[in-house]
Amino acid sequence: MNRRFLLIALAGGLFPGAHLSAFAADPLPSPESILDRYVEVTGGKQVYEKRKSEIATGTLEYPAQGIKGTITRYETEPDNYYATLEIPGIGKIEMGVNGDVAWENSAIMGPHIKSGEEKRQAIREATMNSTLYWRKLFPKVETAGVEMVDGQECYKVVLTPAEGNAETMYFQKKSGLAVKTTMVAVSQAGDIPVEVTVADYKNFGGVMAPAKVTQKAAGQEFTISIDKVQVNAEIPAERFALPPEIRALLDKSKAPDKNKGAAK
């Protein structure tokens, strides 16, 4: 939900305090009302439903390391997804979802087909208009309290998918906007606790979305600045085609083991 670049920097192996407040007299709203309000304040159901495709471009920066790259994301309904990250001196990282295949390919780690929880997370992230379809993605939701985030009172909502790790989102009481997400991301490097903060909401094709995303994970921090979003742009189906390296891995996984059953 508006964390659409969440996992891309985990691809390719780039990666080796709010406090509780007491508001006993302030009854907690239902999680459904908080999430539905977020849909409304960011554009509304009808606006989301008109969005069939999207192309987003921006920059990614690791300030501490002086590393900067460009990022581009393509997606179409329901869950076709392709993103690239290009960093001078490091190379190109690709990741995508096509049908039931979630994958990544990088100059650092090579091609990789995702499975298990890593695959489930990738498919959730790839869902077009995921903000609107939170009920499909997270059948169990709970309002867990009120916390302060950057000086603002926020409702803490825990979202649990049918399978896999729960995610926690923080929504400002005043504006209804999401400002932070915490989760455990699954990658080739293992399970990594991730904190994502978002800011600078802008109108991109009728939907308010954060133009600045900051992610902290494994002792590293990077920021993504979204420069442009094209809504309902024509995206050829070939854009989501599996790269040759990924197709080769799929073919290898499906090939029969010639040594199976051979005499010892």
Secondary structure, 3 states (H helix, E strand, C coil): CCCCCCCHHHHHHCCCCCCECCCCCCCCCCHHHHHHHHHHHCCCHHHHHCCCEEEEEEEEEECCCCEEEEEEEEEECCCEEEEEEEECCCEEEEEEEECCEEEEEECCCEEEECCHHHHHHHHHHHCCCCCCCHHHHCCEEEEEEEEEECCEEEEEEEEECCCCCCEEEEEECCCCCEEEEEEEEEECCEEEEEEEEEEEEEEECCEEEEEEEEEEECCEEEEEEEEEEEECCCCCHHHHCCCHHHHHHHHHHHCCCCCCCCCC
